[in-house]
Structures are given as C-alpha cells and as structure tokens.
C-alpha cells in the first residue's frame, strides 16, 4: 500500500486532468450500461409489432436516434479519457525519470562501485517504461472496467433477480484464479526486470571494452556469456507470459460455464412466461457487454503487478542514501586560497581500512606528490578533497574550514581533476573543453586549448573545434585526450588541482607535451599529483609516501633519497628499468 501511495504521489500535480479522465470513464461506463437499456426498448418496440402509423414510426426513429447520440457522446468521452490519461501518464514518467536521474547524480561513488551500469540503465529505462502503462492508463481502465461490470450487474438484477444469482455462482471461482495467479505474475515480473538488467550490463560492459575483447580474441566467449544471460531472460519472460496467457483463458472458461448455464435457465424462464424474450436478449447483451471489461480487469491487474515489481526496483534506488550531505549552514566562501589539511583521517571500504590516521598539511600554491605501491590509498586520499567520499573519522579542511561545512557544489567548483583515464563526451571538441565552464567565450576556450598544447592539433582537423568526437573521445589519441582534459580543467580555473596518473599511459613525446601543459596549469594553484613514474614528481614541493594506508615518509626528493627508505627503493628500481 505504501508503494502505491508513493507512486500516486507523482500524480498529485496533475490531479485535475486525472480526475477529468476518471470522470470521462465514469460517463463512458454509464453510457455503456444505458445503451443496453435503449437497445431493450428498441427490441420491445419491434417485438410488439407496432403498426407503421405515424406514432409508431416516430417512437422507433427516436430510439434509433438516441442510440446514435449515445455512441457519439461515448466517442467524445473516450477521446477525453485517452488523451488526458496519456498526458498524465507521460508527465508522471517524465517526473519519475527526472527524480531517478537526479538522485543517481547525487549518489556517492561507493554506490557505483557496487552497482552494475547495465542494472542502473535498466532501472532508468526499462523499469520506468513498465510503469508508464500502469500508473495512469491501467488505473483509469480499471476504474472504467470495474464500473461497467458493477453497473452491468445492477442492471442484470433489475432484469431478472433469479437469473443473475444463478450467474454469479461462478464468480468465486474466477476470483480464486485471479488471486492465485497475481502473486506468481508479480514475482516473475520482478525476475524479468532483473534478467533484463543482466543482459544490459553484459552489452554495456562488452561494447565499452571492445578493444580488449578483440585483442584477446574473446568474441566467442563474450557471445556465449551474452547468450547465457539472454537465455535466462528468455526463460523468465516465457514463464511470465505463460502465467499471463493461462490467466485469461481460465477466467474465460469459467465465465463460459456461467454463460451456458444462464442460457439454459433463461430459456426455461421464457418458456414458463416469467421473462420476456426481449428481456432475455437484453440480459445476454449485457453479459456480452460486461464480458470484455471483466476480462480486461484480469489483464489490467496483471499489468499492475508487473508495474509493482518495477516500482520496487525504482524506489529501492531512490531510497539509497545520499551519503555526501552538507550541514545546515551551507557555507560559501568569498574565495579559496588553497590550504588543504587532513587531520587524524581514517577511511574504510566495507570494514577494510584504506586510510589510517592521515595527518598532512599543504600550503596554498604548493605541489604535493603522492607515491607508493598500488593499493596504498593515494587515490582514495585525494578523493576526500572534493568529497567523493567522507572519512569515517577525522576531517579534511580547506583554508581552515571543514569541507563538510561547505556547500558541495561550491567546493567542487574550486577543484579541478585530471584523471588517469580521460573521459570525454560525445560531441564537439569545443563542447568538451567548455564543460569546464559552460559560460566560457570562444576566446577563453581557444586560450585554454593553447595553454594545454591542444590548439595546434585541433586546428589540423577539417572541422577544427567543431570536430565531432565519438563516445569517450573516440577519434583522438591518448595524449590528445589528456590535453583536452587539461584544457577543460584550465577553463574551470580551480584553486586546487588533482592529477591522478595523468601521464602514465602516454608515449614519451605525448608525455612531454602533457607535462608542459600540466606545469602551466599548476602555476599558483595547490596541486596534488599521484604518480608511479617518479621522474614526473621530482620537482614537487613535497613528496608523500604512502603504504597500506599510512604516511611513512614525506619531504622533498633529495631528503627522501638521503633517508634511503621506501621512496629511495622505488626510485632506484625505476632507474634500473
């Protein structure tokens, strides 16, 4: 019930249109029942064998015109219901998808570390699509069909009380079948959504790493993996379809038993003179009229059960806690000088300690290199600065302010990140650079490109800055991508910079160009550099050595070499290569 309440809270802003849609269906249902009454009068008039005098022809004509008018009005209210329900349905789906995407943007990196991309995409697309045909459309149709069935039975009782009682003997059997199948359909619907997510995940994962797949010759392996997930999805879909396919004919067969019994009993009533022939025909016409709505009720119910399964998954995502929260004061500073300090900082992933009592202070405008073995905690430490994660103990401060007191958007607007894996978006080169500042002018974009050593290769393209890049920057080399990323960071003009292995995967020539651009970007900014290639950090103001989440050494290059500790060993090892 809580799930339905949450779903229909999205209908609230459009309740007027929703109410009008319901009212249209109520009128449509009433006219459907009333039509049988008019039809009965037409039959009685004909059966009475009225004379073809002026009065008889007038009555017959009025009844015929009444039937035409009924159908015309039914058409109008049907159009109103369909249009209004679709309008509300699409609005609700838009709002749910907006809320879901907005919430996904706010979720911490820990959520994405634990979630498959395909599953997230499935919830945002497939699950929302399932809801689209259920929240409004199915609800309105359920109201219409239910009212038609109820109104129809009232009229049946009016026509012949005994015959109607004889008819409804079979209804408990129908109700039992519906209840029994509902649970199975809902459970299987949930399984189908899970399997669709698994298929989407395999597709997304394989296509995004297609170079690796081809380089290892694993096309057949990936096809078999996809085929297994696709087959599992097929089995779930077929089982769901089996339940849905079995429900309608079982209900129809039960209804047919009642219909046949009524036919026999009604014929007996006419023979005994307790019921007129026109009444019996009207009775059967009403049964036929409510037969389709009765069958639709079972189908609508199955659709709603599928929607409930999708809704559970959507709200499960919406209920995932946003761990990165700003305190009530939401402080925004006039400016940031760039002093960064870690105080007694601890962090753990699922009870596995990653950072252990980190204490480090970096003066404004200074550069700090973080080095150490893989898994030492270097990336996690710098991820604390823009609050991609929050420490479980201790604090990170900027210019003496605990960053948890600062507005998150303001904080991140003052921090630039150049990651090891450069992520560019599909679109033009200009769009990718402008991502650093959406209000930047053309001159500012070109200036950033020149400072990052990007301008020369950009203008060599036929379309220059309008050159369209594929997904993840396909069409550029690794060094070109990295220089575009640096231009993007330059345009942002941050007070604090984070370089995470920014040159580790580049060739010597590209590294020189990127390093030159990085040196320009570092000027007058507090800079954190993560690097395995120690030759790139020799000139840093401070080098911090981490191992197993602990700071074990810090100082400049010459000081650490003289100590002959871990840094000295790492440096000697790289010189020997």
Secondary structure, DSSP 8 states (H G I E B T S, - for coil): -HHHHHHHHTTGGGHHHHHHHHHHHHHHHHHHHHHHHHHHHHHHHHHTT--SSHHHHHHHHHHHHHHHHHHHHHHHHHHHHHHHHHHHHHHHHHHHHHHHHHHHHHS-HHHHHHS-HHHHHHIIIIIHHHHHTTTTHHHHHHHHHHHHHHHHHHHHHHH-HHHHHHHGGGHHHHHHHHHHHHHHHHHHHHHHHHHHHHHHHHHHHHHHTHHHHHHTT-HHHHHHHHHHHHHHHHHHHHHHHHHHHHHHHHHHHHHHHHHHHHHHHHHHHHHTTSS-HHHHHHHHHHHHHHHHHHHHHHHHHHHHHHHHHHHHHHHHHHTS-------TT-B--S-----EEEEEEEEEETTEEEEEEEEEEE-TT-EEEEE-STTSSHHHHHHTTTTSS--SEEEEEETTEEGGGB-HHHHHHTEEEE-SS----SEEHHHHHHTT-TT--HHHHHHHHHHTT-HHHHHHSTTGGG-EE-GGGTTS-HHHHHHHHHHHHHHHT-SEEEEESTTTTS-HHHHHHHHHHHHHHHTTSEEEEE-S-GGGTTT-SEEEEEETTEEEEEE-HHHHHHHTSHHHHHHHHHHH-
